[in-house]
Amino acid sequence: MAIPERIGEFNVSGLLGKGAMGEVYEGHDQKLNRRVAIKILGRKHRESEEFKQRFQREGRALASMNHPNVVQIYTTDEYEGRPYMAMEFLEGEDLGVSLKKKGPLHPGDAAEVILQSAVGLAEAQRAGVVHRDVKPSNLVVSKGMVKVTDFGLAKALEEDMSITATGVFVGTPDYLAPEQAMGKEVDAKADIYALGCSMFHMCSGHPPFRKGGADDHYTAVVRRHLKAERPELKLEIKGFDEQLSDLCRRMMSRRPDVRPSYDELTEVLRDISRRLGGRIPPRHQQIEARSEDSLAGKVVPAHTEPGGQTSRMTTIIAVGVGVTIGIGVGIAFALLNST
């Protein structure tokens, strides 16, 4: 695939990533002398009105916001019949990559990450937008801040369901709210559920409903969101902060009305982060598991380099590299009736 020299008014310097929806290029805005990330719909979707609408919806969602904890979009346009958006270029590392490389976060730092993410998502709620795909890989640490990225599944609250039809759920199964899995209408409480699952992952080193065995397939994970007992960090990790554990479990409640609002969530997280010394960029640490499952008695270490030093490698990434949108068939109702 040939890399274009220019897309609109931007010079293109290289390909950053590609997926099912399109590509992301690194570009340069000559007028303002700044690097940008250019996300463009793939050629194979050029004739699809559905994909164009989905892509343009992301652009509108981002353009409606201007907040330090949300990736900034500079402009939207078309190139060769394909919509594109030029966005803030972030130098940093997403939390998904960071967790794989270095292991769990310090609880206070996890609280600070979720706090800043919640502040950004609260701004999205005020703009009438639900993210719908909150997960560690869509939270980027850049220049001492957390940025919420990749609103590719975002849905305006007042928008109809013509693109995401009833009976079809979208999102990543590890962080998928039960109501979203069942193809129901969702609001910001679905993002709060996903934040709770993300916090559990950050603190424990694994998503809440993954068991680490051969039965961790897509359907099984969704079933656990719908029916399994919610895990608790204080029961899985020795010495874990009880208040943070209880908050995380409440965020993962199957009942949206039980989950905290953004106002309550940010107030409580701010106090916890301050008490536990939370900071950005987050620190990684070893944890000692105390649960009775397969993790019992094991230590989950932070990743270390051969010399014993925790890896500090910073990966240059651009928002929107996660251009793959996962769409699953609405199997949740069948799961509910399967046992």
Secondary structure in CASP SS format (residue, H / E / C, confidence):
PFRMAT SS
TARGET T0000
AUTHOR 0000-0000-0000
METHOD secondary structure of the structure
MODEL  1
M C 1.00
A C 1.00
I C 1.00
P C 1.00
E C 1.00
R E 1.00
I E 1.00
G C 1.00
E C 1.00
F E 1.00
N E 1.00
V E 1.00
S E 1.00
G E 1.00
L E 1.00
L E 1.00
G E 1.00
K E 1.00
G C 1.00
A C 1.00
M C 1.00
G E 1.00
E E 1.00
V E 1.00
Y E 1.00
E E 1.00
G E 1.00
H E 1.00
D E 1.00
Q C 1.00
K C 1.00
L C 1.00
N C 1.00
R E 1.00
R E 1.00
V E 1.00
A E 1.00
I E 1.00
K E 1.00
I E 1.00
L E 1.00
G C 1.00
R H 1.00
K H 1.00
H H 1.00
R C 1.00
E C 1.00
S C 1.00
E H 1.00
E H 1.00
F H 1.00
K H 1.00
Q H 1.00
R H 1.00
F H 1.00
Q H 1.00
R H 1.00
E H 1.00
G H 1.00
R H 1.00
A H 1.00
L H 1.00
A H 1.00
S C 1.00
M C 1.00
N C 1.00
H C 1.00
P C 1.00
N C 1.00
V E 1.00
V C 1.00
Q C 1.00
I E 1.00
Y E 1.00
T E 1.00
T E 1.00
D E 1.00
E E 1.00
Y E 1.00
E C 1.00
G C 1.00
R E 1.00
P E 1.00
Y E 1.00
M E 1.00
A E 1.00
M E 1.00
E E 1.00
F C 1.00
L C 1.00
E E 1.00
G C 1.00
E E 1.00
D E 1.00
L H 1.00
G H 1.00
V H 1.00
S H 1.00
L H 1.00
K H 1.00
K H 1.00
K H 1.00
G C 1.00
P C 1.00
L E 1.00
H C 1.00
P H 1.00
G H 1.00
D H 1.00
A H 1.00
A H 1.00
E H 1.00
V H 1.00
I H 1.00
L H 1.00
Q H 1.00
S H 1.00
A H 1.00
V H 1.00
G H 1.00
L H 1.00
A H 1.00
E H 1.00
A H 1.00
Q H 1.00
R H 1.00
A C 1.00
G C 1.00
V E 1.00
V E 1.00
H C 1.00
R C 1.00
D C 1.00
V C 1.00
K C 1.00
P H 1.00
S H 1.00
N H 1.00
L E 1.00
V E 1.00
V E 1.00
S E 1.00
K C 1.00
G C 1.00
M E 1.00
V E 1.00
K E 1.00
V E 1.00
T C 1.00
D C 1.00
F C 1.00
G C 1.00
L C 1.00
A C 1.00
K E 1.00
A E 1.00
L C 1.00
E C 1.00
E C 1.00
D C 1.00
M C 1.00
S C 1.00
I C 1.00
T C 1.00
A C 1.00
T C 1.00
G C 1.00
V E 1.00
F E 1.00
V E 1.00
G C 1.00
T C 1.00
P H 1.00
D H 1.00
Y H 1.00
L C 1.00
A C 1.00
P H 1.00
E H 1.00
Q H 1.00
A H 1.00
M C 1.00
G C 1.00
K C 1.00
E C 1.00
V C 1.00
D C 1.00
A H 1.00
K H 1.00
A H 1.00
D H 1.00
I H 1.00
Y H 1.00
A H 1.00
L H 1.00
G H 1.00
C H 1.00
S H 1.00
M H 1.00
F H 1.00
H H 1.00
M H 1.00
C H 1.00
S H 1.00
G C 1.00
H C 1.00
P C 1.00
P C 1.00
F C 1.00
R C 1.00
K C 1.00
G C 1.00
G C 1.00
A C 1.00
D C 1.00
D C 1.00
H C 1.00
Y H 1.00
T H 1.00
A H 1.00
V H 1.00
V H 1.00
R H 1.00
R H 1.00
H H 1.00
L H 1.00
K H 1.00
A C 1.00
E C 1.00
R C 1.00
P C 1.00
E C 1.00
L H 1.00
K H 1.00
L H 1.00
E H 1.00
I E 1.00
K C 1.00
G C 1.00
F C 1.00
D C 1.00
E H 1.00
Q H 1.00
L H 1.00
S H 1.00
D H 1.00
L H 1.00
C H 1.00
R H 1.00
R H 1.00
M H 1.00
M C 1.00
S C 1.00
R C 1.00
R C 1.00
P C 1.00
D C 1.00
V C 1.00
R C 1.00
P C 1.00
S C 1.00
Y H 1.00
D H 1.00
E H 1.00
L H 1.00
T H 1.00
E H 1.00
V H 1.00
L H 1.00
R H 1.00
D H 1.00
I H 1.00
S H 1.00
R H 1.00
R H 1.00
L H 1.00
G C 1.00
G C 1.00
R C 1.00
I C 1.00
P C 1.00
P C 1.00
R C 1.00
H E 1.00
Q C 1.00
Q C 1.00
I E 1.00
E E 1.00
A E 1.00
R C 1.00
S C 1.00
E C 1.00
D C 1.00
S C 1.00
L C 1.00
A C 1.00
G C 1.00
K C 1.00
V E 1.00
V E 1.00
P C 1.00
A C 1.00
H C 1.00
T E 1.00
E C 1.00
P C 1.00
G C 1.00
G C 1.00
Q C 1.00
T E 1.00
S C 1.00
R C 1.00
M C 1.00
T C 1.00
T C 1.00
I E 1.00
I C 1.00
A C 1.00
V C 1.00
G C 1.00
V C 1.00
G C 1.00
V C 1.00
T C 1.00
I C 1.00
G C 1.00
I E 1.00
G E 1.00
V E 1.00
G C 1.00
I C 1.00
A H 1.00
F H 1.00
A H 1.00
L H 1.00
L H 1.00
N C 1.00
S C 1.00
T C 1.00
END
